């Protein structure tokens, strides 16, 4: 009975699109911090709507006061950063409304933040939304699923981790 709990080895983790739109490689993000993977690896989505959902099951561990970015720790221990748009911190929260708080448990697809896509288009450098694993030291293999169009909940990233 306890053997299955003690079993160690590779495990696959899947992340789903947190927002409807077009999935692009992180290298295409027009910001060197993301494009050069200084914060971690992942993908980005050019959103077509203003609803950001959880890409994985986990716990909200960080919610920026301006509600433009959020951190989630998955059950496997991966730390995910979702950053709506580029240079959106300068909007000082205008057009962003959080639906969760730090400490909340979320399931993939749960609504996290609602935002005005029009306002982001008007005031930010870009609407592109990076989805980053910030603790890549836990990841053995990462596969991104670049697509011209995804719906919230479509698989955008698969990775293998070891326990």
N, C-alpha and C positions, 0 to 999 in steps of 0.2 A: 504494500500500500504506500509506504513512504518513498519507495524507489522512484516513483514518477515525480515527486517533489524535489528529489535530489539530483535528478537528471540534468546534466549540464551539456551544453553544446550550442550549435547555431540555431537561431530562431529568426523567422521572417517577420518584419514589421511593415505594415502597409499604411500609407497616409492618403487621405482622400482630399479632393479639391475643397478648400474652405470657402470658395466663392466661384460663381459662374464666370467663365471667360476663356481666355487663350493662355495655355501654358507655354512658358518660354524658359530656355536655359538661364541659369543664374548669371552666366557670363554676358548675357544680353541686357542685364539691368544697368541703366545709365548712372551708376554710382559705384565707385571703386571699392567701397567697403563691402558691398554685396557681391559685385562682379568678380572681385579677386578673392572671394571666400574668406575674408578676414575674420568674420564672425562664425563661419561654419559653411556647410554645404546644403544644397537643396534645389529648389526650383522657384519660379515666380509665376504669378498669374496676372494678366491684364484683365481687371474685373469689368463685367458688363452690368453689374448690379451692386448695390450698397449694403450687402449683407455678408458678414464674415462669420463662418461657422468653424467648429473644431475639426481639425484634420485627423485627429486621433482621440481615443479615450484617454482621459488623464485628469490631472488637477491643475487648476489655474494657479500658477505660482508667481505671476507678475502681471500687473495691469498698469500701464503707464497712466499717470494722472490726466494726460490729454486724450486718452482712449484711442490713440492711433496705433498702438502696438500692444501685444499680449504675449505672455510666456506660458507654456503648458508643459508639465512633466508627465510623460506617458507612464503606464504601468511598468514598462520595461526599463524605465530610467532615462529614456531619451528626453532631452530638453529642446523644445520647439519654440522658435520665435516667429510670430506672424506680424509683419510690419505693413500697414496699409499705406500705400503710396510712398513717395520720396519727399523728404523735407516737410512732412506733414506735422512734425512737432511744432513748427512755427505757426500752425493754425490754432494753437493753444486750446484744442478740444472743440473748436467750432465745427459743427456738423457731425460729430461723433457721439454715439450713445452706447455705453456698455450695457450688456444684458446679464453679465456675470460679475463676480467679485473674486478677489484672491481667496483661495481655499475651496472654491466650488469644484465639485466633481463634474466632469463633462463627458459626454459620449460623442464619438465622431458624428458630425452633422448637426450638433446642438448649436444654436445661435449664440454667438459671443458678442459681436459688436455690429450695430447698424450705423451706416455713415452715408452722408450725402455725396454720391459719386460726382454730381455736378459741381459741388463746392470744392471737392478735391481737384477736379480738372481745372477749375478756375484759379485756385490758390497754391497748389503744390507743384513741384517740379515734374511729377509723373504720378499716374494712378497705379503703376505696377506694384504688385504686392508680393514681396519675397516670403517664402516659407522655408525656414532654415533650421537645421539641426545644429545646435550650438556646441554640443559635446560629442564631436565626431570621433573622439578617441574610443568610443563604445561601438562604433560602426565598422564592420569588416568589409561590407560591400554596399554600394549605393547605386540604384538604378532609377533614373528619372524617366517619366513618361510624357514627352513633349507632344502636345496635341493642339490643333487649331481651335478646338472648341471643347470645353468640358462643362458639365453640370456639377453643381455642388454634390459631393458624394462619389464622383468618379475617381478612380485610382490615379494618382499623379506621381507617386514615389513609392519605391519598395526598397527596403534595406535588410541586410542580414547582420544580426548582432550575436555575440556569444555571451553566455553566462558562466 
